Amino acid sequence: MAETTPTDARPTTGGAAAGLPDGLDETALIARDLIRFDTTNHGEGRSNGEREAAEYVEARLRAKGLEPAVYESAPGRASVVARVPGANPDKPALVLHGHLDVVPADPRNWSVDPFAGEIRDGMLWGRGAVDMKDMDAMILTAVGDILAEGRLPERELVLGFFADEEAGGLYGASWLVDEHPELFAGATEAISEVGGYSITVGGQRAYLLQTGEKSLVWVRLVAHGTAAHGSRLVGDNAVTKLAEAIARIGRREWPLRLTDTTRELLAAIAAAIGADPEQVSPDELALATGSASGFITATLRTTSNPTLLDAGYKHNVIPDRAEALVDIRTLPGEEEAVLAEIRELIGPDIEIQTVHRDVGLEAPTHGPLVDAVTSALHAHDPEATVFPYLLSGGTDNKSLSRLGIAGYGFAPLRLPDGLDFPAMFHGVDERVPLDALVFGRRVLRDLLLAY
């Protein structure tokens, strides 16, 4: 579909005019506004769409003197891309990107309206507060600060606010890479989500820089059987066959395997707590990171989690078909071997269909970008260290990798001890501290000016 440019996008302003306390940082105001756009993505093409949020971002960028464009891959599935010139044209461009869609939120389980953008207890609450409308807001304010000062970032920036990340990017980043690769011309690296947040290890603060991602394989399992009255003796029961297969997959304990990234991370953790990595198991070292272990332990091995079951339509009818969805995350390079074992686990009577599949990534854990990230963090948190880590999930960096762009996760947030940050992702009562948003804005600004 052709590129379009909105004509009536009216961003709200903050402060007292928005009914919020005076002095609230612009980053929180923008993140709050974005949360109030219900951009729920149900997957498999079913979505509320990102169009209104995209128009809001487009207007914000245009107000900063940029020339953004909105791209629609399907009705309502909108992404925004803009270029910011750099002070040093000899350096390759950097992609700075976020996504505008969010996963569903059931308001019955939340203590606040998930799409109200409520501010309570020094935090911004709502679906997307950490995944990832906070980073969207930090990008807008950090770049805005640089331009308002009459300066330019060190290198040219490609700003991307994508649709459909929560369903693999088929209507967002992946579509743009296929249909408009020229948007990313000259870029060699990218920065996005699920990295840069602080943890406490051995009494010291450290920031996790996401330098890699596991592979994703989403499969559908289909069992067929004999339809019959619920009172009959039926051995060919589709529900039973599927349940047995799902139980085998869900209970599979995949073997430990360390990648270069996880080896480096575990060595850093061991040094921080004064442990011998040869004497302490990888799982024990991961647990030393506190709540962050919720992400890290899953990067030490493949995972295979059944996530949906669908069968039958009435209590006294045995259905002839049963389906399940399984979310498989493999370590880079293990995709085919894991799928072969999944087929053995389910047996010959179960059909397996690949719903979506992407690649695993590992970017360099050392180099100029990592050095610049470390320096930017040290300017605001001098005693902190930086650890590389492999993400158990995935981001739109996977789509950009098809263009040879190395992706990192760095949405800088200095978090209080005791906040279970990984639980915020796709969780109930998602929220982010207001002061962490201010911290992220400042760190990101300094990084873009220096790198």
Order of alpha helices (4+ residues) and beta strands (2+ residues): beta-alpha-beta-beta-alpha-beta-beta-beta-beta-beta-alpha-beta-alpha-beta-beta-beta-beta-beta-alpha-alpha-alpha-alpha-beta-beta-beta-alpha-beta-beta-alpha-beta-alpha-beta-beta-alpha
